[in-house]
Amino acid sequence: MVSKRTIDYYTSIGLLSAERSQSNYRIYTEESLKDLKFIEECKSLHYPLDEIKRKLDMKKDKTIRDSEVEKHLNAVTQQMQQLQNDLYDLTSFIEKLDDMQKEKFATNLMMLKSVLKESLLRITS
C-alpha cells in the first residue's frame, strides 16, 4: 500500500506522471500504476530514488545509449558479486551450526546456490 503523500512526492520529483481532470484532480493511467509497482519493487531492493528514476527512464526510452547499458550491466554485475559473497558467508556460517540447524537451512542454501549459478550462466551465455 502506497500513501497519497508518497504518490504526490513521486509525482513532484518526476517518477510518476499524472493527467489532470477538469476539476484539477490527478488522474493516473494504467502505465503510471505499472510505474508505481516498479518503483515499489525497486525500493524493496533498496535502490535510491535517483537510480529508480534512471531505470524508469531506460524502460521508457526507445533508444538506449551504450553508456547506460554499460552502467546498468556494471551495477547488476556488482550486485551479483555481492550476492555471491553473501552466499559464501552464509555457507560458512551454516557450516558452523549443528546438524539439526544445518538441515533447517540446507534446502534454502541449495536453492540460492542454484539460482545464482543459473543466473551467472545466463549472463555469460
Salt bridges, closest charged atoms under 4 A:
ASP8 OD2 - LYS4 NZ 2.71
ASP8 OD1 - ARG26 NH1 2.45
ASP35 OD2 - LYS60 NZ 2.76
GLU51 OE2 - ARG54 NH2 2.64
GLU51 OE2 - LYS55 NZ 3.91
ASP57 OD2 - LYS53 NZ 3.74
ASP61 OD2 - ARG65 NH1 3.89
GLU68 OE1 - ARG54 NH1 2.74
GLU118 OE2 - ARG122 NH2 2.77
